[in-house]
Amino acid sequence: MPPSRRRLKKLVHKGVPHAMRAAAWFRLAGAHDRLEEGRYAALAAEAADPATAAANPFFDIIERDLHRCFPNHVLFCTPGGEGQQALREVLRAYALFNPTVGYCQGLGMVAGTLLMLLERERAFWVLVCLLETPCKGLYDPDLLQLKTDAIVFDRLLAKKLPRLARHFCANDVSALMFITQWFLTIFTTSLPWPSALRVWDMLLVDGPKAIFRIGLAVLMIGKRHLIKACPTNAEILPWILHVPTEHLQPDAVVFVALGIELRASDIVKMRLSASKAQLAGLV
């Protein structure tokens, strides 16, 4: 890794200053290179055409999900307000841009997060870059990548936190039960907001290994409680999906995550192994 890249990662790991986050995310995602002049405007215009809306099966699903995306945030809490209009436009434009993915639950939270920082066109291109690189395949209709990542996470858990992994196994708790919410919303519904923003910072410089590290960090922080105070899956899953915020302040979560030894090449190898196991019907 070039020294300049190492320095950049160290700086980002300390947290991007919030006033700089919009510009930083746009740049780190590679959206400055991916942006195609006039493309978003054309997609937005097509999305606003009633004939397109009537013919596209994803538009109804997007419409039903709008009110679920940050319903308590000032930008999105008003039905038909500016925030919901922007979210509708960006999600419809993406469904037209990438009909293979179209729309998947979780994308509303991702697009909504971007719209809190960026205007519509820039938010759209960062969304494109996220789904083309660090989150590639996660939102595909068959959810095969998500299922693969659940196998990878289970294996990492067994290696990094064997006692907790045995506790989960004894209670029929698998990673797919909780990483679906974690990964598809990029932790926006599971972590305190300042911590979630730090996850996004990490994702944009570290790639997909960041979300595995953060997920493991959450469980490392909570392992004592999960083993001692959560005897069954009826207690385990609610705690994992709604971890008390006092346990997950940004510096603490990132510190634990960065202490987990995990390389990008490890994730590539483990994903390949898990994918082969799925295809062979071994998991």
C-alpha positions, -999 to 999 in steps of 0.1 A, spaced: 0 0 0 15 34 -10 24 56 21 -1 83 10 -29 57 11 -18 45 46 -18 81 59 -53 86 44 -66 55 61 -52 65 94 -68 99 92 -102 85 81 -101 59 109 -99 88 134 -132 101 120 -138 125 91 -148 159 105 -185 162 99 -182 195 81 -160 177 55 -180 144 53 -200 153 22 -170 161 1 -149 133 16 -175 106 10 -180 118 -26 -143 116 -32 -136 84 -13 -164 66 -30 -149 75 -64 -181 93 -74 -160 122 -89 -148 98 -116 -181 78 -119 -204 108 -124 -218 111 -159 -229 147 -167 -266 148 -175 -273 112 -167 -290 117 -134 -312 145 -147 -323 122 -175 -331 93 -151 -350 117 -128 -370 130 -157 -378 94 -168 -387 84 -133 -412 113 -130 -430 101 -162 -464 85 -151 -460 59 -179 -426 48 -164 -441 48 -129 -469 26 -140 -447 1 -158 -419 -3 -133 -426 -29 -106 -400 -14 -82 -417 20 -79 -446 7 -58 -423 -10 -34 -402 22 -31 -434 42 -24 -444 18 4 -410 20 20 -406 58 20 -423 64 53 -400 37 69 -368 55 61 -358 77 91 -394 85 101 -382 106 131 -356 126 111 -366 162 103 -357 157 67 -380 127 61 -407 129 88 -432 149 66 -452 128 42 -447 142 7 -421 167 21 -388 177 5 -369 148 20 -393 121 9 -395 137 -26 -357 136 -28 -355 100 -16 -382 89 -40 -364 105 -69 -330 90 -60 -343 55 -55 -364 55 -86 -335 68 -106 -313 40 -93 -340 14 -101 -339 26 -137 -301 29 -137 -296 -7 -124 -327 -28 -132 -309 -59 -122 -310 -47 -86 -339 -24 -89 -348 -18 -53 -341 -38 -21 -352 -31 14 -323 -14 31 -315 8 1 -338 35 14 -318 38 46 -286 40 26 -299 66 2 -315 85 31 -281 87 49 -265 101 17 -293 127 13 -286 140 48 -252 151 36 -254 155 -2 -277 170 -28 -296 145 -50 -273 140 -79 -242 136 -58 -260 112 -34 -271 92 -64 -236 87 -77 -222 78 -43 -250 52 -41 -239 39 -75 -203 36 -63 -213 19 -31 -232 -8 -49 -205 -13 -75 -176 -17 -51 -177 -22 -13 -214 -34 -13 -213 -52 -46 -238 -80 -47 -254 -73 -13 -286 -60 -27 -290 -85 -56 -325 -100 -57 -313 -135 -48 -294 -121 -17 -268 -148 -25 -240 -124 -15 -257 -117 18 -261 -154 25 -224 -159 16 -214 -131 40 -235 -147 68 -215 -179 64 -182 -159 64 -194 -140 95 -203 -173 113 -168 -186 105 -151 -154 117 -172 -155 149 -161 -191 156 -125 -181 151 -125 -147 170 -151 -154 197 -154 -191 200 -172 -191 234 -199 -167 221 -201 -187 188 -209 -219 208 -235 -199 228 -251 -188 196 -250 -223 181 -266 -238 212 -295 -213 208 -299 -217 171 -287 -182 164 -270 -177 130 -254 -146 116 -280 -144 89 -305 -135 116 -288 -102 124 -263 -92 97 -293 -88 73 -302 -57 92 -266 -47 100 -252 -50 65 -281 -39 43 -286 -6 62 -248 -3 68 -255 -2 105 -277 29 103 -305 12 123 -282 -6 148 -256 19 160 -258 54 175 -257 79 147 -221 91 154 -209 55 154 -228 47 122 -211 76 104 -177 63 115 -186 29 100 -193 46 67 -160 64 69 -143 31 74 -162 13 46 -152 39 20 -114 34 28 -113 -2 39 -139 -18 17 -162 -47 29 -138 -59 56 -150 -28 76 -185 -41 81 -172 -75 92 -149 -58 117 -176 -36 130 -200 -65 134 -174 -85 153 -166 -54 174 -202 -51 185 -203 -87 196 -169 -84 213 -182 -54 233 -214 -72 242 -200 -108 246 -201 -109 284 -237 -96 285 -248 -120 257 -234 -150 275 -244 -141 310 -277 -123 306 -291 -137 273 -298 -174 279 -319 -180 248 -324 -165 213 -354 -146 227 -330 -124 246 -300 -127 222 -315 -113 190 -333 -83 204 -301 -72 222 -279 -76 191 -304 -57 169 -309 -29 195 -277 -27 215 -279 -1 242 -262 30 229 -239 34 259 -220 4 248 -214 16 213 -199 51 213 -179 58 182 -143 58 195 -149 26 215 -165 7 186 -138 18 161 -110 11 185 -122 -25 190 -128 -30 153 -94 -18 143 -79 -42 168 -94 -72 150 -68 -87 126 -86 -91 93 -72 -84 58 -91 -76 27 -76 -108 11 -90 -128 40 -125 -117 31 -120 -125 -6 -108 -160 3 -135 -167 28 -162 -155 5 -149 -177 -23 -149 -207 1 -184 -199 15 -197 -195 -21 -183 -229 -31 -199 -245 0 -233 -230 -9 -231 -242 -45 -221 -277 -33 -250 -277 -8 -227 -281 21 -242 -252 42 
